[in-house]
Amino acid sequence: MHLKLTESRLPFASVLLIAPFFLWGTAMVAMKGVLPHTTPLFMAGVRLLPAGILVLGAAMAMGRPQPKGWAAWLWISLFALIDGSLFQGFLAEGLVRTGAGLGSVMIDSQPLAVALMSSWLFGERIGLWGWLGLMFGVLGISLIGLPDDLIVNLFSGFTSDSRTGGFPNPPLPTPDALFQSGEWLMLLAALSMAVGTVAIRYVCRHADPVSATGWHMIIGGIPLFALSAGLEAGQWTDISLSGWISLSYATIFGSAIAYGLFFYFASSGNLTSLSALTFLTPVFALLFGSLILSEVLSPIQWTGVSLTLVSIYLVNQREKLEQLFQKSTAKESHLSESEKVLETAQSVPVPMKESEL
């Protein structure tokens, strides 16, 4: 992965690269207990606007340049609408209406959309190994997030139907039922994050990535608080001290630090490789829940974790794997040609003189 930070020789470069996904995963666990005691739009606003103030303050302290000109503010506003208001709003509302497992699967499938847009807009090569890795990633987070009973039933239904030459044909839910259950909201959240990840490239043509991240969180959080004030009630009355601590962790670490690092990397690195690391988010959430909340991982979930790690390796090492495959193929082709020449030489009769007979 060609990133400015990873090109340096800092010993903690890889840690900083993985940090956003670790922080997102642990923040999801922290928010899990707060959500029943607050409202989704208010929680989304808390995760965004205060975090933006922190990022902007850090950018000013580091002497990062502030946005200038109408083009910079136009791109930042568009970035704020898509990756700020829409993503956080859809995510918070979707968490209320869908299970945590299915929600994490849908939200963390966005690397597929990022890969397609990056290939089309920036000419990033994905290749066979990259697509194979992305497919492994989606399969891995599906095994992690979906209930074990559902996976077993789907597999059993597929095998039983395939013996008779058919495929499982479950009834299709209505669009209204999908929207009410939250699946469409989580899908829209995933697409919003994917578009935001790609949009940062255009934003950084006119503004500093750290300053733009801070401003986009501030601008994106204002509509969420406005909608919460008009549509919701009792946003903070039932939140306990531990709940405020969890929200503070989600705001400072899960938003300010995580998004600051992520969009800094996205402004200069390979978007397909960086976005593929998003598959780590449910892995960290699952492992953190197992360590802190004593949640037990099933064999299917451990299989999903293994596939996810394989996926990240394939995506990030796809160019090296392709080169090794090409060298191996070329070597085998050369050996095959040599064997053919040897066989041809052996099969050609050698003329003999009459005196030798």
Secondary structure, DSSP 4 states (H G I P E B T S, - for coil): ---HHHHS--TTHHHHHHHHHHHHHHHHHHHHTTGGGS-HHHHHHHHHHHHHHHHHHHHHHTTPPPP-SHHHHHHHHHHIIIIIIIHHHHHHHHHHHS-HHHHHHHHTTTHHHHHHHHHHHT----HHHHHHHHHHHHHHHHHHHS-HHHHHHHHHHHHHHHHTT----PPPPPHHHHHHHTHHHHHHHHHHHHHHHHHHHHHTTTS-HHHHHHHHHHHHHHHHHHHHHHH---SSTT--HHHHHHHHHHHIIIIIIHHHHHHHHHTTS-HHHHHHGGGHHHHHHHHHHHHHS-PPPPHHHHHHHHHHHHHHHHHHTHHHHHHHHHHHHHHHHHHHHHHHHHHHHHHSPPP--GGG-
